[in-house]
């Protein structure tokens, strides 16, 4: 089994469990963009878990669209939080504002930033898997 495949599954699993901990244990209400990111990350936990079990080296074909779109979405979400001028373009009009920050560790680590890192790591690992396949 390729280490990049196992690492990708662990990243997806940690991201999924982390998002559930934020909402279920810490009672952070997800905004609209947070839900979209969850919709893209949660299936990766299942797909990559099955791929690890079956040693499916071709899973990158199915994972890359999710992870690349997730990178773009979480990157935009993070920009909404950190670039004040972008708040004029915020699409979250009901419920929790997408520019809100439940956490702000070290002045730059927010939940969308963590999602961006997760999607980026998965994307990089899938490109490595693709190269070796």
Rosetta blueprint (number, residue, H / E / L):
1 X L
2 X L
3 X H
4 X H
5 X H
6 X H
7 X H
8 X H
9 X H
10 X H
11 X H
12 X H
13 X H
14 X H
15 X H
16 X H
17 X H
18 X H
19 X H
20 X H
21 X H
22 X H
23 X H
24 X H
25 X H
26 X L
27 X L
28 X L
29 X L
30 X L
31 X L
32 X H
33 X H
34 X H
35 X H
36 X H
37 X H
38 X H
39 X H
40 X H
41 X H
42 X H
43 X H
44 X H
45 X H
46 X H
47 X H
48 X H
49 X H
50 X H
51 X H
52 X H
53 X H
54 X H
55 X L
56 X L
57 X L
58 X L
59 X L
60 X H
61 X H
62 X H
63 X H
64 X H
65 X H
66 X H
67 X H
68 X H
69 X H
70 X H
71 X H
72 X H
73 X H
74 X H
75 X H
76 X H
77 X H
78 X H
79 X H
80 X H
81 X H
82 X H
83 X L
84 X H
85 X H
86 X H
87 X H
88 X H
89 X H
90 X L
91 X L
92 X L
93 X L
94 X L
95 X L
96 X L
97 X L
98 X L
99 X L
100 X L
101 X L
102 X L
103 X L
104 X L
105 X E
106 X L
107 X L
108 X L
109 X E
110 X L
111 X H
112 X H
113 X H
114 X H
115 X H
116 X H
117 X H
118 X H
119 X H
120 X H
121 X H
122 X H
123 X H
124 X H
125 X H
126 X H
127 X H
128 X H
129 X H
130 X H
131 X H
132 X H
133 X L
